[in-house]
Amino acid sequence: MEKEGLRAIATQSALFSGLSDELAELLLSASTTRQLEKGVVLFHQSDAPERFLQVVSGLVRMTQISAEGTQTTLRIMRSGDLVGCVCVLQQFPYPATATVVEEAVVLSWRSAQFLDLVKRHQAIMENTLRIVGRYTKEMVERIGDASLKNVERRIAAALLRLAAQAGRQTEDGFELQFPITRDDLAEMAGLTYFTVSRTLSLWQKQGLVSSGRQRMTVFMPDQLAEIAYGRKQTAACLRGPNSGKSMQRPI
């Protein structure tokens, strides 16, 4: 990616929101740009938080392995998202593994270097804390979703979350931008493959979604939101800015 193109995309993110040109340039110049192929691991669960990362393009999957050996997909990180930010700020090991699932470009800061920038520049600190707050809110909502006894509500909530994190709007709806299986969705919803498969097959017959071998499209997000949360919700909720005009935000 050319330098100017990188700058244009990176500075649309929440981390750079409202920064002066001088401060934005300082933050950008302090970073290292990495171009990564699919399958590259940025860090492993339990690694020390040595790097603060921002996704510029592509997709990164966050997965966690439980003590029993069960893998859970926590989140899909996309353009504008910060990876490992809470760990760097609080200086505790990464609780998940970050793997590139679609060829990506990321900005990388050494932890000590970024913490120094946060201490010296209030605007960077405020932006970082705002992002951390949003991620915390999302995780609280996810815990709430996991407590739902109705499996359809849990699946609908997980599918809407995926559409917000990694969906590309098309004429038909929101197409998930990376290969995803029903196993992946089952991980996010905390349900079995068979429960998710049965529900998706029913929704496909009803025209709510399309579920192929490794592709899913959400045709009717409003109806899924009503299933998940018991209320109408417009498709605009899947397109809000992660911070800039072209970014998407999580539900």
C-alpha positions as CSV (number, residue, x, y, z in Angstrom):
1,M,0.0,0.0,0.0
2,E,1.4,3.4,-1.0
3,K,2.2,5.8,1.8
4,E,-0.4,8.4,1.0
5,G,-3.1,5.7,0.6
6,L,-2.1,4.3,4.0
7,R,-2.2,7.7,5.6
8,A,-5.7,8.4,4.1
9,I,-7.2,5.2,5.4
10,A,-5.4,5.1,8.8
11,T,-6.3,8.6,9.8
12,Q,-10.0,8.0,9.3
13,S,-10.0,5.7,12.3
14,A,-11.2,6.5,15.8
15,L,-7.6,6.6,17.1
16,F,-6.9,9.6,14.9
17,S,-10.3,11.3,15.2
18,G,-10.0,15.0,15.9
19,L,-6.2,15.1,16.1
20,S,-4.4,18.1,14.7
21,D,-2.4,17.4,11.5
22,E,0.8,17.7,13.5
23,L,-0.3,15.2,16.2
24,A,-1.7,12.8,13.6
25,E,1.6,12.9,11.7
26,L,3.5,12.3,15.0
27,L,1.4,9.3,15.8
28,L,1.6,7.9,12.3
29,S,5.3,8.4,11.9
30,A,5.9,6.6,15.2
31,S,4.3,3.4,13.9
32,T,5.7,0.6,11.7
33,T,3.6,-0.6,8.8
34,R,3.3,-4.4,8.3
35,Q,1.7,-6.1,5.3
36,L,0.5,-9.6,6.3
37,E,-0.6,-12.7,4.4
38,K,-3.6,-14.7,5.4
39,G,-2.8,-17.1,8.3
40,V,-0.1,-14.9,9.9
41,V,-0.5,-14.8,13.7
42,L,0.0,-11.4,15.2
43,F,0.3,-12.7,18.7
44,H,-0.7,-15.8,20.7
45,Q,-2.9,-16.1,23.7
46,S,-0.9,-15.5,26.9
47,D,1.9,-13.6,25.1
48,A,3.2,-10.4,26.7
49,P,1.6,-7.2,25.3
50,E,4.6,-6.0,23.3
51,R,2.8,-4.3,20.5
52,F,-0.2,-2.0,20.1
53,L,-1.8,-2.6,16.7
54,Q,-4.3,-0.9,14.4
55,V,-5.9,-2.7,11.4
56,V,-5.7,-0.5,8.3
57,S,-7.1,-3.1,5.8
58,G,-8.0,-6.7,5.8
59,L,-9.5,-8.8,8.6
60,V,-8.1,-10.2,11.8
61,R,-9.8,-12.9,13.9
62,M,-9.5,-13.0,17.7
63,T,-9.9,-16.5,19.2
64,Q,-9.6,-17.8,22.7
65,I,-8.9,-21.3,24.0
66,S,-10.5,-22.3,27.3
67,A,-8.9,-24.5,29.9
68,E,-10.9,-27.4,28.5
69,G,-9.5,-26.8,25.0
70,T,-12.6,-25.2,23.5
71,Q,-11.9,-22.5,20.9
72,T,-14.2,-19.4,20.8
73,T,-14.2,-16.7,18.2
74,L,-14.4,-13.5,20.2
75,R,-14.4,-10.9,17.4
76,I,-13.4,-10.0,13.9
77,M,-11.2,-6.9,13.7
78,R,-11.4,-4.8,10.6
79,S,-10.2,-1.4,9.2
80,G,-9.8,1.1,12.0
81,D,-10.0,-1.5,14.9
82,L,-7.3,-1.6,17.6
83,V,-5.9,-5.0,18.4
84,G,-4.7,-5.7,22.0
85,C,-5.3,-2.2,23.1
86,V,-6.6,-3.0,26.6
87,C,-3.7,-5.4,27.3
88,V,-1.2,-2.7,26.4
89,L,-2.8,-0.1,28.5
90,Q,-3.2,-2.4,31.5
91,Q,0.0,-4.5,30.9
92,F,-1.5,-7.9,31.2
93,P,-1.0,-10.9,28.7
94,Y,-3.1,-11.1,25.6
95,P,-6.2,-13.1,26.4
96,A,-6.7,-14.3,22.8
97,T,-4.8,-15.2,19.6
98,A,-4.9,-12.7,16.7
99,T,-4.8,-14.3,13.3
100,V,-5.0,-12.7,9.8
101,V,-8.0,-14.2,8.0
102,E,-7.8,-11.8,5.0
103,E,-4.6,-10.3,3.7
104,A,-4.0,-7.3,5.9
105,V,-2.1,-4.1,6.5
106,V,-1.6,-3.0,10.1
107,L,0.1,-0.2,12.0
108,S,2.3,-1.3,14.9
109,W,3.6,0.6,17.9
110,R,5.9,-0.8,20.6
111,S,3.9,-0.8,23.8
112,A,6.3,1.5,25.7
113,Q,6.3,3.9,22.8
114,F,2.5,4.1,22.6
115,L,2.1,4.4,26.3
116,D,4.5,7.4,26.2
117,L,2.5,9.0,23.4
118,V,-0.7,8.5,25.5
119,K,0.9,10.1,28.6
120,R,2.2,13.1,26.7
121,H,-0.8,13.9,24.5
122,Q,-4.3,14.1,26.0
123,A,-6.1,13.9,22.7
124,I,-4.5,10.5,21.9
125,M,-5.4,9.3,25.4
126,E,-9.0,10.4,25.1
127,N,-9.4,8.7,21.7
128,T,-7.8,5.5,23.1
129,L,-10.0,5.4,26.2
130,R,-13.1,6.1,24.1
131,I,-12.3,3.0,21.9
132,V,-11.6,0.9,25.0
133,G,-14.9,1.9,26.4
134,R,-16.7,0.9,23.2
135,Y,-15.0,-2.5,23.2
136,T,-15.9,-3.0,26.9
137,K,-19.5,-2.2,26.2
138,E,-19.6,-4.7,23.3
139,M,-18.2,-7.4,25.5
140,V,-20.8,-6.7,28.2
141,E,-23.5,-6.9,25.5
142,R,-22.0,-10.2,24.3
143,I,-22.1,-11.7,27.8
144,G,-25.8,-10.6,27.9
145,D,-26.4,-12.3,24.6
146,A,-24.8,-15.5,25.8
147,S,-27.2,-15.6,28.8
148,L,-30.2,-15.7,26.5
149,K,-32.0,-19.1,26.9
150,N,-33.7,-18.8,23.5
151,V,-31.2,-20.2,20.9
152,E,-32.7,-18.3,18.0
153,R,-32.1,-15.0,19.8
154,R,-28.5,-16.0,20.5
155,I,-27.8,-17.0,16.9
156,A,-29.4,-13.9,15.6
157,A,-27.4,-11.7,17.9
158,A,-24.1,-13.5,16.9
159,L,-24.9,-13.2,13.2
160,L,-25.7,-9.5,13.5
161,R,-22.4,-9.0,15.4
162,L,-20.5,-10.7,12.6
163,A,-22.3,-8.7,9.9
164,A,-21.3,-5.5,11.7
165,Q,-17.7,-6.6,12.2
166,A,-17.0,-8.1,8.8
167,G,-20.0,-7.5,6.6
168,R,-19.9,-5.8,3.2
169,Q,-23.1,-4.2,2.1
170,T,-24.5,-5.4,-1.2
171,E,-27.8,-4.9,-3.0
172,D,-29.1,-8.0,-1.3
173,G,-28.0,-7.3,2.2
174,F,-24.8,-7.8,4.2
175,E,-22.3,-10.4,2.9
176,L,-19.7,-11.6,5.3
177,Q,-16.3,-10.7,3.8
178,F,-14.3,-13.8,4.8
179,P,-14.9,-17.6,4.7
180,I,-17.2,-18.5,7.6
181,T,-18.6,-21.8,8.6
182,R,-21.5,-22.8,10.8
183,D,-18.9,-23.9,13.3
184,D,-17.6,-20.4,13.5
185,L,-21.1,-19.0,14.2
186,A,-21.7,-21.8,16.8
187,E,-18.5,-20.7,18.6
188,M,-19.7,-17.1,18.8
189,A,-23.1,-18.0,19.9
190,G,-21.9,-20.6,22.4
191,L,-24.1,-23.3,20.9
192,T,-23.6,-26.7,19.1
193,Y,-23.1,-26.9,15.3
194,F,-26.3,-28.9,15.0
195,T,-28.4,-26.3,16.7
196,V,-27.0,-23.5,14.6
197,S,-27.2,-25.5,11.4
198,R,-30.9,-26.4,12.0
199,T,-31.8,-22.7,12.7
200,L,-29.9,-21.3,9.7
201,S,-31.6,-23.9,7.4
202,L,-35.0,-22.7,8.7
203,W,-34.0,-19.0,8.2
204,Q,-32.7,-19.7,4.7
205,K,-36.1,-21.2,3.8
206,Q,-37.7,-18.0,5.2
207,G,-35.4,-15.8,3.1
208,L,-33.7,-14.2,6.1
209,V,-30.2,-15.4,5.3
210,S,-28.2,-17.3,2.7
211,S,-25.8,-19.9,4.2
212,G,-23.4,-21.6,1.7
213,R,-20.4,-23.7,2.4
214,Q,-18.2,-20.8,3.5
215,R,-20.3,-17.8,2.8
216,M,-23.2,-16.1,4.6
217,T,-25.3,-13.2,3.6
218,V,-27.8,-11.5,5.9
219,F,-30.8,-10.4,3.7
220,M,-33.0,-9.0,6.4
221,P,-31.1,-7.5,9.3
222,D,-34.2,-5.8,10.7
223,Q,-36.0,-9.1,11.1
224,L,-32.9,-10.7,12.7
225,A,-32.7,-7.7,15.1
226,E,-36.3,-8.2,16.1
227,I,-35.6,-11.9,16.8
228,A,-32.4,-11.1,18.8
229,Y,-33.6,-8.1,20.8
230,G,-37.4,-8.1,20.4
231,R,-37.4,-4.7,18.6
232,K,-37.1,-3.2,15.2
233,Q,-33.6,-2.1,14.2
234,T,-32.7,-0.5,10.9
235,A,-29.8,-1.7,8.7
236,A,-28.1,1.6,9.4
237,C,-26.9,0.1,12.7
238,L,-24.5,-2.0,10.7
239,R,-22.9,0.9,8.8
240,G,-22.1,3.5,11.5
241,P,-18.6,4.9,11.6
242,N,-15.9,3.1,13.5
243,S,-14.9,6.7,13.6
244,G,-14.8,7.9,10.1
245,K,-17.1,7.9,7.1
246,S,-16.1,4.5,5.7
247,M,-15.7,2.6,8.9
248,Q,-18.2,0.2,10.4
249,R,-19.0,-0.2,14.1
250,P,-19.9,-3.2,16.2
251,I,-23.5,-3.6,17.4
